[in-house]
Amino acid sequence: MQEQQEQQARSPVPPFTEETARQKVKMAQDAWNTRDPETVSLAYTEDSEWRNRDEFFQGREEIVAFLQRKWAREFDYRLMKELWCYQGNRISVRFEYECRDADGQWWRSHGNEHWEFDANGLMRRRDASINDYRIEESNRRYR
């Protein structure tokens, strides 16, 4: 069943319009806010290539492992993504997220992602640049 689901198109598919690009960004935001690595990984091709900060990896198994590590140390994670630009099978977004660490310190992270999709609407490449800074709990934007 999962193999069939992976082979199906993941609408919307390229080429993107403004409306479908915004839809794709919203779907990504909603999926990441579940903090479920398996669910998130299904939006990517089996051999998807990632750069996240200074980490480079490939494939769904490595995506799941990365997200498990990430959310094991980022508590109360909340993400906002917004469309920056799009063309053909590519979308760029800006994002911010907030979380707290094991010591209770709150962080805001912001950055940009560049996405490239296959013809079925699965992301085959994700390139993320991210910066972090400390915030007070009272300065949180996302809850």
C-alpha positions as CSV (number, residue, x, y, z in Angstrom):
1,M,0.0,0.0,0.0
2,Q,2.8,2.5,0.9
3,E,4.6,1.7,-2.3
4,Q,1.5,2.5,-4.3
5,Q,1.1,5.8,-2.4
6,E,4.7,6.7,-3.2
7,Q,4.3,6.1,-6.9
8,Q,1.2,8.3,-7.2
9,A,1.4,12.0,-8.1
10,R,1.5,14.4,-5.2
11,S,-0.7,17.3,-6.4
12,P,-0.2,20.0,-7.2
13,V,2.4,19.0,-9.8
14,P,4.6,21.3,-11.9
15,P,4.6,23.5,-13.8
16,F,3.5,25.7,-10.9
17,T,1.2,28.7,-11.0
18,E,1.1,31.2,-8.1
19,E,-1.9,29.4,-6.7
20,T,-0.4,25.9,-6.9
21,A,3.0,27.1,-5.6
22,R,1.2,28.7,-2.6
23,Q,-0.7,25.4,-2.1
24,K,2.5,23.4,-2.2
25,V,4.1,25.7,0.4
26,K,1.1,25.4,2.7
27,M,1.1,21.7,2.4
28,A,4.8,21.5,3.4
29,Q,4.2,23.8,6.4
30,D,1.3,21.7,7.6
31,A,3.3,18.5,7.2
32,W,6.4,19.8,9.0
33,N,4.2,21.1,11.9
34,T,3.0,17.5,12.5
35,R,6.6,16.7,13.5
36,D,6.0,13.2,12.0
37,P,9.2,12.2,10.1
38,E,7.4,9.4,8.2
39,T,4.6,11.7,7.0
40,V,7.0,14.4,6.0
41,S,9.3,12.1,4.1
42,L,6.5,11.0,1.7
43,A,6.6,14.4,0.0
44,Y,10.1,13.6,-1.3
45,T,11.4,11.3,-4.0
46,E,13.1,8.0,-2.8
47,D,16.5,9.5,-3.8
48,S,15.8,13.1,-2.8
49,E,18.9,15.2,-2.2
50,W,19.1,17.5,0.8
51,R,21.4,20.2,2.1
52,N,20.3,21.4,5.6
53,R,22.7,23.8,7.1
54,D,26.0,21.9,6.9
55,E,24.5,18.5,6.4
56,F,24.3,16.8,3.0
57,F,22.3,13.6,2.6
58,Q,20.1,11.6,0.2
59,G,17.1,9.4,0.3
60,R,13.9,9.0,2.4
61,E,15.6,6.9,5.1
62,E,18.2,9.6,5.7
63,I,15.4,12.2,5.7
64,V,13.5,10.3,8.4
65,A,16.7,9.8,10.5
66,F,17.5,13.5,10.2
67,L,14.0,14.6,11.2
68,Q,13.9,12.2,14.1
69,R,17.2,13.7,15.4
70,K,15.9,17.3,14.8
71,W,12.6,16.9,16.6
72,A,14.2,14.9,19.5
73,R,16.0,18.1,20.5
74,E,13.6,20.9,19.3
75,F,10.6,21.0,21.6
76,D,7.4,22.8,20.9
77,Y,8.5,23.3,17.3
78,R,6.3,25.6,15.3
79,L,7.0,26.6,11.7
80,M,5.8,29.2,9.2
81,K,6.7,29.1,5.5
82,E,5.8,31.6,2.8
83,L,6.3,31.6,-0.9
84,W,9.2,33.7,-2.1
85,C,9.2,32.8,-5.8
86,Y,8.4,30.0,-8.3
87,Q,9.1,29.0,-11.9
88,G,8.4,25.7,-13.7
89,N,9.2,22.9,-11.3
90,R,11.0,25.0,-8.7
91,I,9.8,26.9,-5.6
92,S,11.7,29.1,-3.1
93,V,10.4,29.9,0.3
94,R,11.4,31.9,3.3
95,F,10.6,30.5,6.7
96,E,10.8,31.0,10.4
97,Y,10.3,28.5,13.2
98,E,10.5,28.5,16.9
99,C,11.4,25.9,19.4
100,R,12.9,25.4,22.8
101,D,15.9,23.3,23.7
102,A,16.2,20.8,26.6
103,D,17.3,23.6,28.9
104,G,14.2,25.6,28.2
105,Q,15.9,28.3,26.0
106,W,13.7,29.5,23.2
107,W,15.1,29.9,19.7
108,R,13.9,31.4,16.5
109,S,15.4,30.1,13.2
110,H,14.9,31.7,9.9
111,G,16.1,31.0,6.4
112,N,15.4,30.1,2.8
113,E,14.7,26.9,1.0
114,H,15.0,26.1,-2.6
115,W,12.9,23.2,-3.8
116,E,13.0,21.2,-7.1
117,F,10.2,18.8,-8.0
118,D,9.8,15.8,-10.3
119,A,6.9,15.5,-12.7
120,N,4.8,13.7,-10.1
121,G,5.1,16.6,-7.6
122,L,7.6,14.9,-5.3
123,M,10.5,17.0,-4.1
124,R,13.7,15.7,-5.5
125,R,16.0,18.4,-4.1
126,R,15.9,20.6,-1.0
127,D,18.5,23.2,-0.2
128,A,18.1,25.0,3.1
129,S,20.1,27.9,4.6
130,I,19.2,28.5,8.2
131,N,20.2,31.0,11.0
132,D,19.3,30.7,14.7
133,Y,19.1,33.2,17.5
134,R,17.9,33.1,21.1
135,I,14.6,34.7,22.0
136,E,12.6,35.1,25.2
137,E,9.4,33.1,25.5
138,S,7.5,36.4,25.7
139,N,8.8,37.2,22.2
140,R,7.5,34.1,20.4
141,R,5.5,34.7,17.2
142,Y,4.2,31.1,16.6
143,R,2.2,29.1,19.0
